Amino acid sequence: MTQLTFQTKTIRGNRVGEGNRFPAMRIALNHQIKTRTEEDDNLLTGYGLVPNIMPHTMQDNYGREEEELQFDSAVLENEFLKAVFLPGAGGRLWSLYDKQSGRDLIHENSVFKPGNFAVRNAWVAGGVEWNIGSRGHDAYTLSPLFTAVLEHTDGTPVLRMYEFSRVRAVTYQMDFFLPAHSRFLFARMRIVNPQEKTVPMYWWSNIAVRECKHQRIVVPAETTFANTYVDDTHHSLTKLQLPFAEGFDCTFPTNHWNSKDHFFNLPEDRRKFEAAIFEDGWGIVHASTRQLIGRKLFVWGQAPGGRHWQRRLTSPETPDYLEIQAGLCKTQMECRPMPPKTAWEWLEAYGPVQTRPERIFGEWKTAVEEVENTLNSLLPEQELEELLARTRSLALKKGRLHSSGSEWGALENFRRKRAGEPSLSNHLDFGNPGNDQLQWIELLKFGTLPDTPPDAVFSSYQIQDEWFKLLETSSKGAGRFQWNTWLHLGLCQYYRKDFERAEKSFSQSLSLAPSPLGFYAMANLCRMTGRNEESANFFAAALRKRPDDLSLAKESFKGILETGKAELILDLFPYLPEQNRANPMIRFLYASALVRTGNWHDAEAILEENGGLDVPDIREGETSFSDLYLSIRCLEAREKGIKIDPETIRIPFRFDLRMSATEDPRKQENENENSKQPFPH
C-alpha cells in the first residue's frame, strides 16, 4: 500500500529572513531577446513578459550563516519509490528515491543555500520546482503553499498543494499520487483562469538531475532553440539541428563549456517526454500528456563561471547538477494566451528507466527510439491520458486542509463576494484574510485606505485591474488627501508603463507627505525614464529617511550606480548602521563606487578581505563581480604606466561568475572531430 506521512526534515543551510518592505519596481529578468528562427516556428517570443514582479516584494534577506533548518515535509511512498516534498518551500519535490536500483532519481541538494535566481530573489537548487504565471523561478518558490489530503476511490492517498497566483489572478493546484505497485510518481496539474479576460500563462516544471560524464539527454526532437547568454542583459535564441547543434553533440551535458539552454522543438505529433540517461543505461524519464509541449535542458557548463555557480548553490561534497524541464510553451521567452473562464489540466509522470546503453550512446535517432519504446512498454501514452480523465472528478473534490499558504486567495474571494462574482473555487480552501490584507479590506468596505504615517512602509501592494479601479475611484474622492492612495495608484500606473500618469501620482503623494516610499517610487520612475541625476537624488532622499533599512540601502546603491553618480554612494555609506555597512552586498556596491571614482586600492582591499568577498545575493547572469576585478587591474596598470588588454587578464575562480564569457579550450579539437560527422551543423 502507498503511504502519505508528514514528517520533519532537517537540512543544513541558510535561513531566508523577513522580506523587503518596498515594492519590487526593478526588472528581475532581462527582456532583450534576439531570435534567429523560422516563420513556421510559431514562437510568441516576448508575449506575457512582465515589467517587474509587483505586487510581490523581494525575498532578499539571507546570508551565509549556517544552521540546522527544520522543514515540514510530506512523504509519499510505495514499494518502488519514495518522494519527499517541502510544502513550505513552494511545494518542491526535494527528493525522489528509486528503491529498486538504490539510486536518487533527482538531484537532492545536501544544503539549503539560497541565491539570487528567482523573480523575488531567493531560490535554492535541487529537486523539482513548479513555476507559474511569468518567466523565471516562481514568486512562491520559497513560500508555503496550501496543503491538503484526499484519497482515490481505491484508497490511494493524494497530496494536494495549491495557491492563488497574484501575477495572473488565477488558481493552480497540484495533485500528487503514487499508486500501489507503480514505478511512476504522478503529478496532476490544474490551472484555472476565473476572469472575463484572456491572460498570458506560463508553466515550467524544473527537474534537477545529477550531472556526470557519459550521460545523455534524450528527447524526441530533431531541432532545438538554443539560447545563448550573450551578457547579463541579452539573450540570443537560434534554431539549430540536433544533435550536433553547436559543432559538438549538445545532448551530452558535459560537452558544454558555457552555461546553456536548449529548448527542444518537439513535433506536434510526437509523445512528450525527456530523459536523462547514465552510462549503464539507467536514468530518469519525465513524461506528460500533450498539454506540455515544451522540453528544455539547462547546463551550467564546464567553464570556471558555471562551476563557481554550482559550488555557490551546493556543498563541496554534492555532485554537479543539470536541469531537464517541461513547459506550456516551446521556450521560456514566451507565454501562452489562456482564454477567460478556462481550466487547463495535464498529467506528469516521473520514474526510472533501464535502457540498452549501446543504443543510447550512438546514433541520435536510435537513442530516441530506445527511450520511447522503453517508456511505451512501462507507461503507454494512452494510459497516461486515461488516468488524467479518470482522476478529473477527484481533482474537483475538497481535501482535508493540512497547512495554509498565503491569504491573498482569501482576499480575492472577499473582493469577489462584494462584487457579486463567484468565488475562486468550490473545492480549494483559501482560508481568511490576514494582517497583510487589512488595508485592502478597508478600501473595499469604505472606499479609502486607512490613514498611515508618512514614514510607514507596507508588506503588500496591488496591481490587479480591480484594485487599480478602486484606487482610481478613491483618488477622486476621500482618498485624494491621502499620500498612500496616490502612492499605490502610481504603482499601478508604473506597472502598466504609464510613466506620465505615474509621475503625477507620485508627485501628488510627495506633496501630501515626503515619505521614503514616495522618494523611492520617484527614484525608480526617473531611472526608467532616463533622468539619472534626479533618480540618484531621489534614491538618496529615500535612504536618508530610512538609513537602517538594509533592503532599501541595497536597492538605492544599485540604482545610484546605474545613474553613474558613484560619488553619492561614498557620501551615503558612512551614515549606514555598522551592521549594514558590513553586509556583503553593501560592501560590494561600495567597492564598485570606489573603483568608479578611481580608488582601486580600497576597492581591492574590500574584494580581498577575509579570503575573498562572498556576496550571497549577487544576481544570476551578472558579470559585475568579474567587471569589478577587471576594473581594479586596469586602474592599477594605468597607475603604473603599463598598457594592458582586459581580455588577457585572468580572473580568479572566486570572482568569476560569467555564464558565457570564456572560450572553450576544447573547441578546436571538437570542431576537427565533428567535421567528420554526417550531421548538419
Disulfide bonds with the S-S distance in Angstrom:
none
